[in-house]
Amino acid sequence: MFKRKLGYTDLELTVTGIGTWAIGGSDWRYGWGPQDDELSIRAIRRGLDLGINWIDTAPAYGNGHSEQIVGRAIKGLSPRPLIATKCGLAGDGKGGVRGYLKKNGILSEIEFSLKNLDIERIDILQIHWPIPDGDIEEAWRAIQIAIRQGKVRYAGVSNFNTAQLDRINKIAPAASLQPPYSMLKRDIEIDILPYCSAKNIGVIVYSPMQKGLLSGKMTANRVNSFPDNDHRKTDPLFIPPLLNKNLCLASSLADFAAKRGKTAGQAAIAWVLRKPEVTSAIAGIRNESQAEEIAKAGSWSLSEEELLEIDGIIKDNTF
Ligand SMILES: NC(=O)c1ccc[n+]([C@@H]2O[C@H](COP(=O)([O-])OP(=O)(O)OC[C@H]3O[C@@H](n4cnc5c(N)ncnc54)[C@H](OP(=O)(O)O)[C@@H]3O)[C@@H](O)[C@H]2O)c1
């Protein structure tokens, strides 16, 4: 599988990373419905066996549950995969999450993550959301303390805009940014990608299949039968009229991919990787066969002709 260097760091990431939001379980407002832990562990190990060398997680995913599952999946592996986790988003006591970026909270959350993951050092620690905006500098300074203590190797951020990146870069340069990017969410092409390229910030994009919508396997029936604890039930992209448009896009993408012996999900991932500024795409998995599919997507380099064809599909199916 192809690898790309993350910004100014010495980390070489495979172009797909394993996303573990859904394996955090359903016991909170942003869950993905029921998920079997043993299946999650097998999925992660399958992705690693096939060559993926890094995993994205967060303490917010099921209040530590996703990190604990990752910890179990990587236990005893040598070399162990690179681990990217996050900080600054905690349970609000009512099943939801809230942003907090105060120094003591960040430092104790790092300890929580290290314990959950059962590792000595986090390879990439990212501020999950810039909320509250006024505290991003305080959180960034706290993370620099953890780097000096040897508990964190490199620090990045997620969901930050360029003005917020400017503010933290004055304190210490960000190694990475984690923004959303898919055929249905292309905002980063305007300013984020050029900015990160100019500043040598690695870009690890999330939700390349738009939470499964572009996998080619999502159907209106499946969406209608989402359990109440699958947060996608209330995501506007999964609700008509947008749902119908999005499923048409996925279906055209599936036809395009099938002619090449691939799937729509693999095309969606390969498409975000056409941008050289994108270091890696994080794809969420819930079972071994999904792990196999996303691992293969990492070695599909779309040709100019294929990209033109996909452009046409996107134009015909978005508004
Ligand atoms: N920093 C942030 O704020 C942020 C936000 C979102 C995500 N992330 C990270 O990015 C990762 C990826 O994003 P994501 O999970 O939202 O979206 P995604 O990667 O676009 O979609 C993942 C979902 O698609 C479905 N899927 C995966 N492979 C498939 C396959 N081969 N065939 C059919 N369906 C497949 C699975 O859901 P079903 O099987 O249920 O359909 C899976 O959970 C997350 O896991 C998380 O680590 C970070």
The ligand as an ORCA input file, in Angstrom:
! r2SCAN-3c Opt
* xyz 0 1
  N     -12.262     14.547     13.684
  C     -13.545     14.414     13.569
  O     -14.333     15.280     13.973
  C     -14.085     13.180     12.895
  C     -15.406     13.164     12.449
  C     -15.844     12.027     11.782
  C     -15.004     10.935     11.609
  N     -13.732     10.974     12.098
  C     -12.821      9.810     11.954
  O     -12.826      9.392     10.600
  C     -13.257      8.038     10.516
  C     -13.999      7.805      9.215
  O     -15.154      8.567      9.127
  P     -16.603      7.915      9.247
  O     -16.511      6.633     10.000
  O     -17.495      8.995      9.738
  O     -17.056      7.718      7.737
  P     -16.646      6.856      6.469
  O     -15.288      6.319      6.609
  O     -16.983      7.707      5.326
  O     -17.728      5.678      6.550
  C     -17.550      4.633      7.439
  C     -18.795      3.739      7.459
  O     -19.080      3.272      6.160
  C     -19.519      1.924      6.231
  N     -18.515      1.149      5.475
  C     -17.178      1.108      5.638
  N     -16.597      0.289      4.758
  C     -17.565     -0.191      4.023
  C     -17.597     -1.103      2.962
  N     -16.488     -1.665      2.509
  N     -18.795     -1.407      2.396
  C     -19.907     -0.852      2.873
  N     -19.961      0.029      3.895
  C     -18.788      0.339      4.457
  C     -19.551      1.530      7.699
  O     -20.842      1.838      8.240
  P     -22.115      0.867      8.060
  O     -21.592     -0.526      7.863
  O     -22.903      1.039      9.299
  O     -22.854      1.415      6.880
  C     -18.556      2.493      8.292
  O     -18.750      2.738      9.656
  C     -14.068      7.829     11.802
  O     -14.226      6.453     12.117
  C     -13.232      8.595     12.781
  O     -12.091      7.839     13.152
  C     -13.260     12.087     12.724
*
